[in-house]
Amino acid sequence: MRNLLDSVLKPVRLASDAGSAQFAEWFMQSRHRFTITGLSRSGKSMLFTSLMTILKYRSEQQYQCL
C-alpha cells in the first residue's frame, strides 16, 4: 500500500517542487509582466492599489495588512 501511495505522490511532489522553484524565480525578478482580464478598469485599479499596499507592508515587515 505504501509503495502504491509513494508511486502516486512522487510525481506530484516533483511537479510541486519544480513549480515552487519557478514561482520563487519569478518573484526574484526586478520586472514582471502580466495581463489581468475579466475586470473593469476600476476593478483593475482597486486590485493594483491593494497589491501595492500589501507589498509595501511586506517590505516594511508589517504582515498584518489584511
HULIN-V73089 format. One record per backbone hydrogen bond with DSSP energy under -0.5 kcal/mol. NH is the residue of the N-H (numbers start at 1). CO is the residue of the C=O. If there is no record, write none. Layout:
NH,CO ; NH,CO
This chain:
5,1 ; 6,2 ; 7,3 ; 8,4 ; 9,5 ; 10,6 ; 11,7 ; 12,8 ; 13,9 ; 14,10 ; 15,11 ; 16,12 ; 17,13 ; 18,14 ; 19,15 ; 20,16 ; 21,17 ; 22,18 ; 23,19 ; 24,20 ; 25,21 ; 26,22 ; 27,23 ; 28,24 ; 29,26 ; 37,35 ; 44,40 ; 45,41 ; 46,42 ; 47,43 ; 48,44 ; 49,45 ; 50,46 ; 51,47 ; 52,48 ; 53,49 ; 54,50 ; 55,51 ; 56,52 ; 57,53 ; 58,54 ; 59,55 ; 60,56 ; 61,58 ; 62,57 ; 63,61 ; 65,63
